[in-house]
Amino acid sequence: MQQDPNQFSRKARYDGVRQKNKKKSRLRKWLLSIFVIIVLAIAGWGTYLYAQYKGSIDDIQKSAKINKTRNVSNLIARGKPFSILVLGTDVGELNRDRTGLTDSMMLVTVNPKTDKITMVSIPRDIVTAIPGYEDSFPQKLNAAYAFGGVGATMQAVQNYLNVPVDSYALVNMKGLTTLVNKVGGVSVESPMDFQYSQDTAHDYGPNLYRFHKGSTKWEYSDDNGATWSTSKTKLTGDAALAFSRMRYDDPQGDYGRQQRQRLVMQALIKKSVNAETLLNASFVKSLSKYAQTDLSFNNIVKIAQKYRSAAKNQDSDHMQGTGVMSAGVSYQAVKTSEKQRITDKIRSQLGLAEKETGSQFGGDVPSSGYSIARTYLSQIGETLEE
């Protein structure tokens, strides 16, 4: 493969971003649903909202700049199932030319025939050969955006699972509290007992939240737990963020956090379908600063008209990886059997015939990377396909 002359500058920029992000509080994944929620919130209002929303939606539209396997506009016009790769990033207002990391990935499929939305969380640390930048192998999947933008990320996921990625939505964590508060809060049962401080990212410190296993109740303390507020049953925006961020004290680590993020996402989608308070042009305009997609306004109107009922039936899942190490760097590797399970699930939801799952690393591993690729695969009991 011909060496990209800009590769080293991109790599240096990526390394700088990675070091900077290590110092940030990790505001992650669950806001991945913002784009879907906006779509569902405007469902059924037809042309009444056209003038109010078109300008804001046009503002967030940006091409992925790749040749797709399917035409999403054609699929939506015919009422066919389609997929959205929802990407989350931890920045302020989105810079449309920004190179950085996507800390969260979720492949969402919408099927109007089965009236179902399927959400599959994809580990951000999957060891990857980024399409078009294979010479940089090994990389983590969330670095694909740093090298080639959303297009490279879509291609990596598509190649990795052998499923069509029809569209994308890129969102960040800004506006989180506004969204949850706008729908009046959400009720979510916690899968475990835990405390989380927004300031320390641990179970101690100021700005501390406490959640209870099997209950929607939660409390807040600003003095390291010396005193607690009266219990509430609906998460405010700040509480939902705390509920979704905790990782270090979860026995399942990042996978446990993914579960809690999907729980909040499901609650938001259900609440937003009938939330008239979201049908406000100024509110959507404010969210447009923090999201972008390659779906057009007409696509979104048709989704609202034809796919709304799918929000009532949601399926939440994740792709389970295994931690692998080499030269002191930790990645996630996914066994072929688990990849095939996810491939089968997504293709079935899209109404497509069964096929074998995709390539082992999402792109072709260069010969210089064979040794390290074998090292990673040996840790999950598999061999390199050369």
HUJORA-V615216 format. One record per helix or strand. SS is the DSSP state (alpha for helix, beta for strand). FROM is the first residue (numbers start at 1). LEN is the number of residues. If there is no record, write none. Layout:
ss={SS SS}
from={FROM FROM}
len={LEN LEN}
This chain:
ss={alpha alpha alpha beta alpha beta beta beta beta alpha beta alpha beta alpha beta beta beta beta beta beta beta beta alpha alpha alpha alpha beta alpha alpha beta beta beta alpha alpha}
from={7 29 46 61 72 82 104 116 126 134 139 141 167 176 186 190 194 208 213 218 232 235 237 254 276 281 291 297 308 314 322 329 336 367}
len={16 13 15 1 6 8 8 6 3 3 2 21 6 7 1 1 4 4 1 4 1 1 9 20 3 10 3 10 5 5 5 5 14 12}
